[in-house]
Amino acid sequence: MPLLRALATEAAGGAEHHLAAVQLPVSLVMMAPLKQALDGKGSIRAAADIGLQVMASAPLHGGELPAMVDQELADLIRPGLTRAQACILAAASCPGVTHVLLTASVRHTGRRPPTRSPSPPWTPPSCGRSRSRGDQAGDPARVGQALVWWQRY
């Protein structure tokens, strides 16, 4: 990250660059960045340490991750969450992450999408606002336990 900041400074011709954030993949599938952050190391930690916002992308791994997570793992992250909610919370709880990026896409099936959600929407604790590093959405220790559990399979 210091090199990235140096490149931004060089490109801008001085310290008045506008580099404020980085986007990194963070999910239960890509565990290395999550584990490194929990251990106080890695690119997420380095970005946070130099004051950059860290935007976690791909927390659902293209929509495939919830099908790979069972309810036991979801309950380990936080009891009562759906598998998708647990996946998002794992990314949001990663130390150093300030935002979680989600996208919605609909594969062409020839059918119209539903006109309303089949269940009430889930509102994550940090929805609509930025969190400070001290205001984590979940418990990083529980995410660490989930990573240990997930590695068994």
mmCIF file of the C-alpha atoms, coordinates in Angstrom:
data_MODEL
# 
_entry.id   MODEL 
# 
loop_
_atom_site.group_PDB 
_atom_site.id 
_atom_site.type_symbol 
_atom_site.label_atom_id 
_atom_site.label_alt_id 
_atom_site.label_comp_id 
_atom_site.label_asym_id 
_atom_site.label_entity_id 
_atom_site.label_seq_id 
_atom_site.pdbx_PDB_ins_code 
_atom_site.Cartn_x 
_atom_site.Cartn_y 
_atom_site.Cartn_z 
_atom_site.occupancy 
_atom_site.B_iso_or_equiv 
_atom_site.pdbx_formal_charge 
_atom_site.auth_seq_id 
_atom_site.auth_comp_id 
_atom_site.auth_asym_id 
_atom_site.auth_atom_id 
_atom_site.pdbx_PDB_model_num 
ATOM 1   C CA . MET A 1 1   ? 0.000   0.000   0.000   1.00 0.00 ? 1   MET A CA 1 
ATOM 2   C CA . PRO A 1 2   ? 2.811   2.476   0.598   1.00 0.00 ? 2   PRO A CA 1 
ATOM 3   C CA . LEU A 1 3   ? 3.873   1.876   -3.025  1.00 0.00 ? 3   LEU A CA 1 
ATOM 4   C CA . LEU A 1 4   ? 0.313   2.536   -4.190  1.00 0.00 ? 4   LEU A CA 1 
ATOM 5   C CA . ARG A 1 5   ? 0.254   5.795   -2.251  1.00 0.00 ? 5   ARG A CA 1 
ATOM 6   C CA . ALA A 1 6   ? 3.668   6.749   -3.694  1.00 0.00 ? 6   ALA A CA 1 
ATOM 7   C CA . LEU A 1 7   ? 2.389   6.058   -7.219  1.00 0.00 ? 7   LEU A CA 1 
ATOM 8   C CA . ALA A 1 8   ? -0.679  8.215   -6.574  1.00 0.00 ? 8   ALA A CA 1 
ATOM 9   C CA . THR A 1 9   ? 1.559   11.018  -5.308  1.00 0.00 ? 9   THR A CA 1 
ATOM 10  C CA . GLU A 1 10  ? 3.798   10.704  -8.365  1.00 0.00 ? 10  GLU A CA 1 
ATOM 11  C CA . ALA A 1 11  ? 0.877   10.631  -10.802 1.00 0.00 ? 11  ALA A CA 1 
ATOM 12  C CA . ALA A 1 12  ? -0.690  13.689  -9.179  1.00 0.00 ? 12  ALA A CA 1 
ATOM 13  C CA . GLY A 1 13  ? 2.610   15.528  -9.121  1.00 0.00 ? 13  GLY A CA 1 
ATOM 14  C CA . GLY A 1 14  ? 2.481   15.938  -5.349  1.00 0.00 ? 14  GLY A CA 1 
ATOM 15  C CA . ALA A 1 15  ? 0.866   14.877  -2.135  1.00 0.00 ? 15  ALA A CA 1 
ATOM 16  C CA . GLU A 1 16  ? -2.475  16.431  -3.152  1.00 0.00 ? 16  GLU A CA 1 
ATOM 17  C CA . HIS A 1 17  ? -3.707  13.230  -4.802  1.00 0.00 ? 17  HIS A CA 1 
ATOM 18  C CA . HIS A 1 18  ? -7.248  11.972  -4.302  1.00 0.00 ? 18  HIS A CA 1 
ATOM 19  C CA . LEU A 1 19  ? -6.497  8.329   -3.522  1.00 0.00 ? 19  LEU A CA 1 
ATOM 20  C CA . ALA A 1 20  ? -8.908  7.610   -0.697  1.00 0.00 ? 20  ALA A CA 1 
ATOM 21  C CA . ALA A 1 21  ? -9.983  3.999   -1.107  1.00 0.00 ? 21  ALA A CA 1 
ATOM 22  C CA . VAL A 1 22  ? -9.078  0.598   -2.443  1.00 0.00 ? 22  VAL A CA 1 
ATOM 23  C CA . GLN A 1 23  ? -11.362 -2.207  -3.536  1.00 0.00 ? 23  GLN A CA 1 
ATOM 24  C CA . LEU A 1 24  ? -10.312 -5.727  -2.603  1.00 0.00 ? 24  LEU A CA 1 
ATOM 25  C CA . PRO A 1 25  ? -12.103 -9.082  -2.824  1.00 0.00 ? 25  PRO A CA 1 
ATOM 26  C CA . VAL A 1 26  ? -13.112 -10.243 0.658   1.00 0.00 ? 26  VAL A CA 1 
ATOM 27  C CA . SER A 1 27  ? -15.174 -13.371 1.195   1.00 0.00 ? 27  SER A CA 1 
ATOM 28  C CA . LEU A 1 28  ? -15.164 -16.789 2.781   1.00 0.00 ? 28  LEU A CA 1 
ATOM 29  C CA . VAL A 1 29  ? -13.925 -18.157 -0.561  1.00 0.00 ? 29  VAL A CA 1 
ATOM 30  C CA . MET A 1 30  ? -10.888 -15.861 -0.634  1.00 0.00 ? 30  MET A CA 1 
ATOM 31  C CA . MET A 1 31  ? -9.854  -16.528 2.934   1.00 0.00 ? 31  MET A CA 1 
ATOM 32  C CA . ALA A 1 32  ? -6.241  -15.354 2.808   1.00 0.00 ? 32  ALA A CA 1 
ATOM 33  C CA . PRO A 1 33  ? -7.051  -11.608 2.972   1.00 0.00 ? 33  PRO A CA 1 
ATOM 34  C CA . LEU A 1 34  ? -9.625  -12.228 5.727   1.00 0.00 ? 34  LEU A CA 1 
ATOM 35  C CA . LYS A 1 35  ? -7.233  -14.350 7.774   1.00 0.00 ? 35  LYS A CA 1 
ATOM 36  C CA . GLN A 1 36  ? -4.376  -11.868 7.300   1.00 0.00 ? 36  GLN A CA 1 
ATOM 37  C CA . ALA A 1 37  ? -6.588  -8.994  8.457   1.00 0.00 ? 37  ALA A CA 1 
ATOM 38  C CA . LEU A 1 38  ? -7.683  -10.973 11.522  1.00 0.00 ? 38  LEU A CA 1 
ATOM 39  C CA . ASP A 1 39  ? -3.969  -11.507 12.284  1.00 0.00 ? 39  ASP A CA 1 
ATOM 40  C CA . GLY A 1 40  ? -3.251  -7.761  11.834  1.00 0.00 ? 40  GLY A CA 1 
ATOM 41  C CA . LYS A 1 41  ? -1.392  -8.285  8.544   1.00 0.00 ? 41  LYS A CA 1 
ATOM 42  C CA . GLY A 1 42  ? -1.962  -8.132  4.800   1.00 0.00 ? 42  GLY A CA 1 
ATOM 43  C CA . SER A 1 43  ? -3.212  -5.628  2.281   1.00 0.00 ? 43  SER A CA 1 
ATOM 44  C CA . ILE A 1 44  ? -6.472  -4.801  4.085   1.00 0.00 ? 44  ILE A CA 1 
ATOM 45  C CA . ARG A 1 45  ? -4.579  -3.901  7.242   1.00 0.00 ? 45  ARG A CA 1 
ATOM 46  C CA . ALA A 1 46  ? -1.929  -1.990  5.288   1.00 0.00 ? 46  ALA A CA 1 
ATOM 47  C CA . ALA A 1 47  ? -4.583  0.074   3.510   1.00 0.00 ? 47  ALA A CA 1 
ATOM 48  C CA . ALA A 1 48  ? -6.409  0.841   6.763   1.00 0.00 ? 48  ALA A CA 1 
ATOM 49  C CA . ASP A 1 49  ? -3.129  1.741   8.482   1.00 0.00 ? 49  ASP A CA 1 
ATOM 50  C CA . ILE A 1 50  ? -2.400  4.476   5.929   1.00 0.00 ? 50  ILE A CA 1 
ATOM 51  C CA . GLY A 1 51  ? -5.926  5.856   6.202   1.00 0.00 ? 51  GLY A CA 1 
ATOM 52  C CA . LEU A 1 52  ? -7.496  4.405   3.070   1.00 0.00 ? 52  LEU A CA 1 
ATOM 53  C CA . GLN A 1 53  ? -11.069 3.188   3.041   1.00 0.00 ? 53  GLN A CA 1 
ATOM 54  C CA . VAL A 1 54  ? -11.287 -0.487  2.154   1.00 0.00 ? 54  VAL A CA 1 
ATOM 55  C CA . MET A 1 55  ? -14.206 -1.568  0.008   1.00 0.00 ? 55  MET A CA 1 
ATOM 56  C CA . ALA A 1 56  ? -14.787 -5.304  0.177   1.00 0.00 ? 56  ALA A CA 1 
ATOM 57  C CA . SER A 1 57  ? -15.991 -6.653  -3.130  1.00 0.00 ? 57  SER A CA 1 
ATOM 58  C CA . ALA A 1 58  ? -17.367 -10.077 -4.029  1.00 0.00 ? 58  ALA A CA 1 
ATOM 59  C CA . PRO A 1 59  ? -18.597 -11.033 -0.523  1.00 0.00 ? 59  PRO A CA 1 
ATOM 60  C CA . LEU A 1 60  ? -20.994 -13.519 -2.136  1.00 0.00 ? 60  LEU A CA 1 
ATOM 61  C CA . HIS A 1 61  ? -18.439 -14.713 -4.739  1.00 0.00 ? 61  HIS A CA 1 
ATOM 62  C CA . GLY A 1 62  ? -20.672 -13.937 -7.681  1.00 0.00 ? 62  GLY A CA 1 
ATOM 63  C CA . GLY A 1 63  ? -23.733 -15.280 -5.905  1.00 0.00 ? 63  GLY A CA 1 
ATOM 64  C CA . GLU A 1 64  ? -22.254 -18.773 -5.595  1.00 0.00 ? 64  GLU A CA 1 
ATOM 65  C CA . LEU A 1 65  ? -21.096 -18.625 -1.976  1.00 0.00 ? 65  LEU A CA 1 
ATOM 66  C CA . PRO A 1 66  ? -24.444 -18.895 -0.126  1.00 0.00 ? 66  PRO A CA 1 
ATOM 67  C CA . ALA A 1 67  ? -25.064 -22.274 -1.769  1.00 0.00 ? 67  ALA A CA 1 
ATOM 68  C CA . MET A 1 68  ? -21.649 -23.472 -0.546  1.00 0.00 ? 68  MET A CA 1 
ATOM 69  C CA . VAL A 1 69  ? -22.240 -22.377 3.059   1.00 0.00 ? 69  VAL A CA 1 
ATOM 70  C CA . ASP A 1 70  ? -24.418 -24.526 5.258   1.00 0.00 ? 70  ASP A CA 1 
ATOM 71  C CA . GLN A 1 71  ? -26.559 -23.294 8.123   1.00 0.00 ? 71  GLN A CA 1 
ATOM 72  C CA . GLU A 1 72  ? -24.070 -24.564 10.731  1.00 0.00 ? 72  GLU A CA 1 
ATOM 73  C CA . LEU A 1 73  ? -21.422 -22.173 9.391   1.00 0.00 ? 73  LEU A CA 1 
ATOM 74  C CA . ALA A 1 74  ? -23.938 -19.326 9.087   1.00 0.00 ? 74  ALA A CA 1 
ATOM 75  C CA . ASP A 1 75  ? -24.962 -19.843 12.724  1.00 0.00 ? 75  ASP A CA 1 
ATOM 76  C CA . LEU A 1 76  ? -21.316 -19.868 13.779  1.00 0.00 ? 76  LEU A CA 1 
ATOM 77  C CA . ILE A 1 77  ? -20.912 -16.391 12.263  1.00 0.00 ? 77  ILE A CA 1 
ATOM 78  C CA . ARG A 1 78  ? -24.112 -15.167 13.929  1.00 0.00 ? 78  ARG A CA 1 
ATOM 79  C CA . PRO A 1 79  ? -27.021 -17.366 14.935  1.00 0.00 ? 79  PRO A CA 1 
ATOM 80  C CA . GLY A 1 80  ? -30.242 -16.721 13.076  1.00 0.00 ? 80  GLY A CA 1 
ATOM 81  C CA . LEU A 1 81  ? -28.792 -15.250 9.885   1.00 0.00 ? 81  LEU A CA 1 
ATOM 82  C CA . THR A 1 82  ? -29.442 -16.686 6.470   1.00 0.00 ? 82  THR A CA 1 
ATOM 83  C CA . ARG A 1 83  ? -26.442 -18.091 4.633   1.00 0.00 ? 83  ARG A CA 1 
ATOM 84  C CA . ALA A 1 84  ? -26.202 -15.004 2.403   1.00 0.00 ? 84  ALA A CA 1 
ATOM 85  C CA . GLN A 1 85  ? -26.435 -12.647 5.373   1.00 0.00 ? 85  GLN A CA 1 
ATOM 86  C CA . ALA A 1 86  ? -23.676 -14.573 7.157   1.00 0.00 ? 86  ALA A CA 1 
ATOM 87  C CA . CYS A 1 87  ? -21.427 -14.314 4.084   1.00 0.00 ? 87  CYS A CA 1 
ATOM 88  C CA . ILE A 1 88  ? -21.954 -10.553 3.903   1.00 0.00 ? 88  ILE A CA 1 
ATOM 89  C CA . LEU A 1 89  ? -21.426 -10.149 7.641   1.00 0.00 ? 89  LEU A CA 1 
ATOM 90  C CA . ALA A 1 90  ? -18.160 -12.099 7.456   1.00 0.00 ? 90  ALA A CA 1 
ATOM 91  C CA . ALA A 1 91  ? -16.830 -9.593  4.901   1.00 0.00 ? 91  ALA A CA 1 
ATOM 92  C CA . ALA A 1 92  ? -18.249 -6.599  6.799   1.00 0.00 ? 92  ALA A CA 1 
ATOM 93  C CA . SER A 1 93  ? -16.677 -7.805  10.054  1.00 0.00 ? 93  SER A CA 1 
ATOM 94  C CA . CYS A 1 94  ? -13.196 -8.059  8.592   1.00 0.00 ? 94  CYS A CA 1 
ATOM 95  C CA . PRO A 1 95  ? -10.915 -5.649  10.486  1.00 0.00 ? 95  PRO A CA 1 
ATOM 96  C CA . GLY A 1 96  ? -10.078 -2.689  8.268   1.00 0.00 ? 96  GLY A CA 1 
ATOM 97  C CA . VAL A 1 97  ? -13.054 -3.046  5.917   1.00 0.00 ? 97  VAL A CA 1 
ATOM 98  C CA . THR A 1 98  ? -15.099 0.154   5.799   1.00 0.00 ? 98  THR A CA 1 
ATOM 99  C CA . HIS A 1 99  ? -17.625 -0.712  3.061   1.00 0.00 ? 99  HIS A CA 1 
ATOM 100 C CA . VAL A 1 100 ? -19.031 -3.864  1.490   1.00 0.00 ? 100 VAL A CA 1 
ATOM 101 C CA . LEU A 1 101 ? -19.927 -3.662  -2.184  1.00 0.00 ? 101 LEU A CA 1 
ATOM 102 C CA . LEU A 1 102 ? -22.874 -5.670  -3.455  1.00 0.00 ? 102 LEU A CA 1 
ATOM 103 C CA . THR A 1 103 ? -24.216 -5.925  -6.966  1.00 0.00 ? 103 THR A CA 1 
ATOM 104 C CA . ALA A 1 104 ? -27.375 -7.436  -8.283  1.00 0.00 ? 104 ALA A CA 1 
ATOM 105 C CA . SER A 1 105 ? -27.682 -9.189  -11.567 1.00 0.00 ? 105 SER A CA 1 
ATOM 106 C CA . VAL A 1 106 ? -30.356 -11.317 -13.127 1.00 0.00 ? 106 VAL A CA 1 
ATOM 107 C CA . ARG A 1 107 ? -29.394 -14.064 -15.538 1.00 0.00 ? 107 ARG A CA 1 
ATOM 108 C CA . HIS A 1 108 ? -31.561 -14.150 -18.605 1.00 0.00 ? 108 HIS A CA 1 
ATOM 109 C CA . THR A 1 109 ? -34.030 -16.957 -18.027 1.00 0.00 ? 109 THR A CA 1 
ATOM 110 C CA . GLY A 1 110 ? -36.856 -15.765 -20.213 1.00 0.00 ? 110 GLY A CA 1 
ATOM 111 C CA . ARG A 1 111 ? -38.883 -15.134 -17.067 1.00 0.00 ? 111 ARG A CA 1 
ATOM 112 C CA . ARG A 1 112 ? -39.676 -11.785 -15.569 1.00 0.00 ? 112 ARG A CA 1 
ATOM 113 C CA . PRO A 1 113 ? -38.084 -11.047 -12.213 1.00 0.00 ? 113 PRO A CA 1 
ATOM 114 C CA . PRO A 1 114 ? -40.473 -11.031 -9.252  1.00 0.00 ? 114 PRO A CA 1 
ATOM 115 C CA . THR A 1 115 ? -42.232 -7.739  -8.669  1.00 0.00 ? 115 THR A CA 1 
ATOM 116 C CA . ARG A 1 116 ? -41.465 -7.859  -4.973  1.00 0.00 ? 116 ARG A CA 1 
ATOM 117 C CA . SER A 1 117 ? -39.019 -9.568  -2.696  1.00 0.00 ? 117 SER A CA 1 
ATOM 118 C CA . PRO A 1 118 ? -40.220 -12.925 -1.370  1.00 0.00 ? 118 PRO A CA 1 
ATOM 119 C CA . SER A 1 119 ? -39.095 -11.940 2.128   1.00 0.00 ? 119 SER A CA 1 
ATOM 120 C CA . PRO A 1 120 ? -38.382 -8.723  3.995   1.00 0.00 ? 120 PRO A CA 1 
ATOM 121 C CA . PRO A 1 121 ? -35.034 -7.161  3.058   1.00 0.00 ? 121 PRO A CA 1 
ATOM 122 C CA . TRP A 1 122 ? -32.115 -7.563  5.424   1.00 0.00 ? 122 TRP A CA 1 
ATOM 123 C CA . THR A 1 123 ? -30.587 -4.329  6.624   1.00 0.00 ? 123 THR A CA 1 
ATOM 124 C CA . PRO A 1 124 ? -26.980 -4.793  7.712   1.00 0.00 ? 124 PRO A CA 1 
ATOM 125 C CA . PRO A 1 125 ? -25.873 -2.749  10.735  1.00 0.00 ? 125 PRO A CA 1 
ATOM 126 C CA . SER A 1 126 ? -23.711 -0.429  8.620   1.00 0.00 ? 126 SER A CA 1 
ATOM 127 C CA . CYS A 1 127 ? -26.146 0.025   5.731   1.00 0.00 ? 127 CYS A CA 1 
ATOM 128 C CA . GLY A 1 128 ? -26.118 3.561   4.429   1.00 0.00 ? 128 GLY A CA 1 
ATOM 129 C CA . ARG A 1 129 ? -23.239 4.778   6.533   1.00 0.00 ? 129 ARG A CA 1 
ATOM 130 C CA . SER A 1 130 ? -19.538 4.386   6.780   1.00 0.00 ? 130 SER A CA 1 
ATOM 131 C CA . ARG A 1 131 ? -18.074 2.630   9.803   1.00 0.00 ? 131 ARG A CA 1 
ATOM 132 C CA . SER A 1 132 ? -15.002 3.708   11.658  1.00 0.00 ? 132 SER A CA 1 
ATOM 133 C CA . ARG A 1 133 ? -12.429 1.016   12.291  1.00 0.00 ? 133 ARG A CA 1 
ATOM 134 C CA . GLY A 1 134 ? -13.683 0.709   15.859  1.00 0.00 ? 134 GLY A CA 1 
ATOM 135 C CA . ASP A 1 135 ? -17.327 0.215   14.844  1.00 0.00 ? 135 ASP A CA 1 
ATOM 136 C CA . GLN A 1 136 ? -17.256 -3.286  13.391  1.00 0.00 ? 136 GLN A CA 1 
ATOM 137 C CA . ALA A 1 137 ? -20.469 -4.757  12.032  1.00 0.00 ? 137 ALA A CA 1 
ATOM 138 C CA . GLY A 1 138 ? -19.845 -8.106  13.656  1.00 0.00 ? 138 GLY A CA 1 
ATOM 139 C CA . ASP A 1 139 ? -17.448 -9.925  15.890  1.00 0.00 ? 139 ASP A CA 1 
ATOM 140 C CA . PRO A 1 140 ? -14.121 -10.619 14.131  1.00 0.00 ? 140 PRO A CA 1 
ATOM 141 C CA . ALA A 1 141 ? -13.448 -13.462 16.587  1.00 0.00 ? 141 ALA A CA 1 
ATOM 142 C CA . ARG A 1 142 ? -16.575 -15.249 15.338  1.00 0.00 ? 142 ARG A CA 1 
ATOM 143 C CA . VAL A 1 143 ? -15.429 -14.728 11.752  1.00 0.00 ? 143 VAL A CA 1 
ATOM 144 C CA . GLY A 1 144 ? -12.072 -16.253 12.718  1.00 0.00 ? 144 GLY A CA 1 
ATOM 145 C CA . GLN A 1 145 ? -13.892 -19.277 14.174  1.00 0.00 ? 145 GLN A CA 1 
ATOM 146 C CA . ALA A 1 146 ? -15.897 -19.549 10.959  1.00 0.00 ? 146 ALA A CA 1 
ATOM 147 C CA . LEU A 1 147 ? -12.691 -19.528 8.901   1.00 0.00 ? 147 LEU A CA 1 
ATOM 148 C CA . VAL A 1 148 ? -11.306 -22.389 10.973  1.00 0.00 ? 148 VAL A CA 1 
ATOM 149 C CA . TRP A 1 149 ? -14.585 -24.285 10.512  1.00 0.00 ? 149 TRP A CA 1 
ATOM 150 C CA . TRP A 1 150 ? -14.681 -23.577 6.760   1.00 0.00 ? 150 TRP A CA 1 
ATOM 151 C CA . GLN A 1 151 ? -11.096 -24.836 6.255   1.00 0.00 ? 151 GLN A CA 1 
ATOM 152 C CA . ARG A 1 152 ? -12.124 -28.279 7.505   1.00 0.00 ? 152 ARG A CA 1 
ATOM 153 C CA . TYR A 1 153 ? -14.104 -28.824 4.284   1.00 0.00 ? 153 TYR A CA 1 
# 
